[in-house]
């Protein structure tokens, strides 16, 4: 008898846990996130994440000093380029690559 009560309580708890997102959506607590597309911001986030990962891999010994130096400088240059393009677009001014080309 006690075993049956425990099983029922566990089944109800699992059922509520699984059904909670549906129940909460009916109450209006679920609000979809409106995302604004920012390709430069997303590219910058990916680049900064890559820099952190490169630093972590070097610190844990997964990258040699030479590989770290090469990968780190390339990724930092990429991040800097993205930042300059984003700032130039925000300010409405041409970035250095466009200004230097003319």
KANORUR-V581406 format. One record per residue. N is the residue number from 0. PHI is phi in radians with two decimals (none if undefined). PSI is psi in radians with two decimals (NA if undefined). OMEGA is omega in degrees with one decimal (999 if undefined). Layout:
n=N phi=PHI psi=PSI omega=OMEGA
n=N phi=PHI psi=PSI omega=OMEGA
This chain:
n=0 phi=none psi=-0.83 omega=-179.9
n=1 phi=-1.10 psi=-0.65 omega=178.7
n=2 phi=-1.06 psi=-0.74 omega=-179.3
n=3 phi=-1.13 psi=-0.69 omega=179.0
n=4 phi=-1.13 psi=-0.77 omega=179.5
n=5 phi=-1.09 psi=-0.77 omega=179.8
n=6 phi=-1.10 psi=-0.73 omega=179.7
n=7 phi=-1.13 psi=-0.76 omega=179.3
n=8 phi=-1.08 psi=-0.76 omega=179.3
n=9 phi=-1.14 psi=-0.72 omega=179.7
n=10 phi=-1.11 psi=-0.72 omega=178.6
n=11 phi=-1.15 psi=-0.74 omega=179.5
n=12 phi=-1.09 psi=-0.77 omega=178.9
n=13 phi=-1.14 psi=-0.74 omega=178.8
n=14 phi=-1.05 psi=-0.75 omega=178.1
n=15 phi=-1.16 psi=-0.69 omega=179.5
n=16 phi=-1.12 psi=-0.68 omega=-179.8
n=17 phi=-1.29 psi=-0.66 omega=-176.0
n=18 phi=-1.47 psi=-0.19 omega=-174.5
n=19 phi=-0.97 psi=-0.76 omega=179.3
n=20 phi=-1.04 psi=-0.63 omega=178.9
n=21 phi=-1.24 psi=-0.75 omega=179.4
n=22 phi=-1.12 psi=-0.78 omega=-179.0
n=23 phi=-1.15 psi=-0.62 omega=179.9
n=24 phi=-1.13 psi=-0.60 omega=179.1
n=25 phi=-1.19 psi=-0.43 omega=-179.7
n=26 phi=-1.53 psi=-0.08 omega=179.4
n=27 phi=1.50 psi=0.19 omega=179.2
n=28 phi=-1.45 psi=-0.29 omega=179.2
n=29 phi=-1.55 psi=2.10 omega=178.5
n=30 phi=-2.21 psi=2.07 omega=178.2
n=31 phi=-1.13 psi=2.50 omega=-179.1
n=32 phi=-1.45 psi=2.25 omega=175.4
n=33 phi=-1.56 psi=2.07 omega=-177.5
n=34 phi=-1.81 psi=2.37 omega=175.0
n=35 phi=-1.68 psi=2.22 omega=-178.4
n=36 phi=-1.24 psi=2.13 omega=178.2
n=37 phi=-2.36 psi=1.43 omega=-176.0
n=38 phi=-1.06 psi=-0.64 omega=178.7
n=39 phi=-1.16 psi=-0.73 omega=178.8
n=40 phi=-1.12 psi=-0.70 omega=178.5
n=41 phi=-1.16 psi=-0.72 omega=178.0
n=42 phi=-1.12 psi=-0.70 omega=178.3
n=43 phi=-1.14 psi=-0.75 omega=177.7
n=44 phi=-1.04 psi=-0.76 omega=178.8
n=45 phi=-1.10 psi=-0.71 omega=-179.0
n=46 phi=-1.17 psi=-0.75 omega=178.5
n=47 phi=-1.15 psi=-0.64 omega=174.9
n=48 phi=-1.10 psi=-0.70 omega=179.1
n=49 phi=-1.11 psi=-0.70 omega=177.8
n=50 phi=-1.08 psi=-0.79 omega=178.6
n=51 phi=-1.06 psi=-0.72 omega=-179.7
n=52 phi=-1.17 psi=-0.70 omega=177.3
n=53 phi=-1.08 psi=-0.78 omega=178.7
n=54 phi=-1.10 psi=-0.71 omega=179.1
n=55 phi=-1.13 psi=-0.79 omega=179.9
n=56 phi=-1.08 psi=-0.66 omega=178.1
n=57 phi=-1.20 psi=-0.74 omega=-178.6
n=58 phi=-1.14 psi=-0.54 omega=-179.4
n=59 phi=-1.59 psi=0.04 omega=175.3
n=60 phi=1.53 psi=0.20 omega=-179.7
n=61 phi=-1.50 psi=-0.22 omega=177.1
n=62 phi=-2.20 psi=2.38 omega=175.2
n=63 phi=-1.27 psi=2.92 omega=179.7
n=64 phi=-1.07 psi=-0.68 omega=-179.1
n=65 phi=-1.18 psi=-0.80 omega=178.7
n=66 phi=-1.11 psi=-0.71 omega=178.9
n=67 phi=-1.06 psi=-0.82 omega=-177.7
n=68 phi=-1.05 psi=-0.76 omega=-178.8
n=69 phi=-1.17 psi=-0.92 omega=-177.3
n=70 phi=-1.11 psi=-0.73 omega=-178.3
n=71 phi=-1.12 psi=-0.79 omega=-178.9
n=72 phi=-1.15 psi=-0.68 omega=178.6
n=73 phi=-1.12 psi=-0.79 omega=-176.7
n=74 phi=-1.24 psi=-0.64 omega=177.0
n=75 phi=-1.16 psi=-0.64 omega=176.5
n=76 phi=-1.13 psi=-0.70 omega=177.9
n=77 phi=-1.11 psi=-0.79 omega=179.7
n=78 phi=-1.11 psi=-0.73 omega=179.4
n=79 phi=-1.11 psi=-0.70 omega=177.7
n=80 phi=-1.10 psi=-0.74 omega=178.5
n=81 phi=-1.11 psi=-0.76 omega=179.3
n=82 phi=-1.08 psi=-0.74 omega=-179.9
n=83 phi=-1.14 psi=-0.74 omega=178.0
n=84 phi=-1.10 psi=-0.74 omega=-179.5
n=85 phi=-1.14 psi=-0.78 omega=179.2
n=86 phi=-1.13 psi=-0.70 omega=179.4
n=87 phi=-1.14 psi=-0.70 omega=178.5
n=88 phi=-1.17 psi=-0.65 omega=179.9
n=89 phi=-1.20 psi=-0.69 omega=-178.6
n=90 phi=-1.47 psi=-0.26 omega=-178.8
n=91 phi=1.39 psi=0.21 omega=-179.8
n=92 phi=-1.85 psi=2.66 omega=177.1
n=93 phi=-1.19 psi=2.56 omega=178.1
n=94 phi=-1.36 psi=3.08 omega=-173.9
n=95 phi=-1.07 psi=-0.61 omega=-178.8
n=96 phi=-1.17 psi=-0.65 omega=178.0
n=97 phi=-1.29 psi=-0.68 omega=-179.0
n=98 phi=-1.18 psi=-0.64 omega=-178.0
n=99 phi=-1.36 psi=-0.32 omega=-176.7
n=100 phi=-1.33 psi=-0.38 omega=-172.8
n=101 phi=-1.69 psi=NA omega=999
